[in-house]
């Protein structure tokens, strides 16, 4: 049984303030007639979630698939990425991506069809670009790998579109999923201040985007290509801006209302301490916002990890529990499970930049290999006490 299936029920309003591509929300909507709302600060994640929830004409997609498989001969300008000095695309890939964009822009597409082909184009860009696939940071393939990397964007686009058509035929949702491109710290504004959420189920970032998974970097490249499609011109956001908008990024903060040493044991005046404090301040604000829209008696299900920062664990589970408990939640359950199918750094080399290989050998550190599930309930008496 999925985590969402354990706690979701028909008739619920369900929120994921860090929804990514909507995995938890779609799991809930698959089995229950629930209203599932997702927020994310990454426009690419929002686009991919919208594509999953779309109801395009399958006949029209099949028509596009047949055309794509013929690799239409078009006069198009090779695509050049904006805002980067790194060459991420081979000449062939840049040329074919330009052709695909020109072909799609000549096609008559509904909004649902547009977001679906945009999602396929994004995946095509990710696969055919010179982006190293094995890392969690954005790195270009080395010279030897680039010389062997010869995927055709036309072929990969057709494969992705075919896969979507197959999934769409097999996927049946009982509930409704909607997505908002918004900061999780603005939940109250997005929901018009209503306190009508029955369940908040989410997997927040384990740390800031600069030192954990680079959330925005690869997204920026894909968004650059997707934003060439008519109707999605506003989709482009530079990867660095996405990362700076995430938890722990560049935003104005008040004085912290917690003691960092309760959750992290590193030196108080260090750079990692600044990053940890900034991240936790932003995270605390999101938890407070989410608490405000949760019904009395409603539940929080939060999936967190203890990442290594500066050689010490950031105890995000303890911070989540303490913050929500102070707000008025009661911890019902806490347990661990092994990390599965998540793109997070399981191991890093703290001395990876050292020139001496002997020093590098001593720097391998396990960052995390499991995650912690916290289940909390908002005090059912809150509404009565306020009244």
Secondary structure as GFF3:
##gff-version 3
##sequence-region A 1 387
A	DSSP	alpha_helix	3	7	.	.	.	ID=ss1
A	DSSP	beta_strand	13	16	.	.	.	ID=ss2
A	DSSP	alpha_helix	23	31	.	.	.	ID=ss3
A	DSSP	beta_strand	35	40	.	.	.	ID=ss4
A	DSSP	alpha_helix	43	53	.	.	.	ID=ss5
A	DSSP	alpha_helix	58	68	.	.	.	ID=ss6
A	DSSP	alpha_helix	91	106	.	.	.	ID=ss7
A	DSSP	alpha_helix	111	128	.	.	.	ID=ss8
A	DSSP	alpha_helix	143	148	.	.	.	ID=ss9
A	DSSP	alpha_helix	153	170	.	.	.	ID=ss10
A	DSSP	beta_strand	176	181	.	.	.	ID=ss11
A	DSSP	three_ten_helix	184	186	.	.	.	ID=ss12
A	DSSP	alpha_helix	187	190	.	.	.	ID=ss13
A	DSSP	beta_strand	197	202	.	.	.	ID=ss14
A	DSSP	alpha_helix	217	226	.	.	.	ID=ss15
A	DSSP	three_ten_helix	233	235	.	.	.	ID=ss16
A	DSSP	alpha_helix	239	245	.	.	.	ID=ss17
A	DSSP	three_ten_helix	260	262	.	.	.	ID=ss18
A	DSSP	alpha_helix	271	293	.	.	.	ID=ss19
A	DSSP	beta_strand	294	304	.	.	.	ID=ss20
A	DSSP	beta_strand	308	309	.	.	.	ID=ss21
A	DSSP	beta_strand	312	313	.	.	.	ID=ss22
A	DSSP	alpha_helix	316	327	.	.	.	ID=ss23
A	DSSP	beta_strand	329	338	.	.	.	ID=ss24
A	DSSP	beta_strand	347	349	.	.	.	ID=ss25
A	DSSP	alpha_helix	357	361	.	.	.	ID=ss26
A	DSSP	beta_strand	364	366	.	.	.	ID=ss27
A	DSSP	beta_strand	370	378	.	.	.	ID=ss28
A	DSSP	alpha_helix	382	386	.	.	.	ID=ss29
###
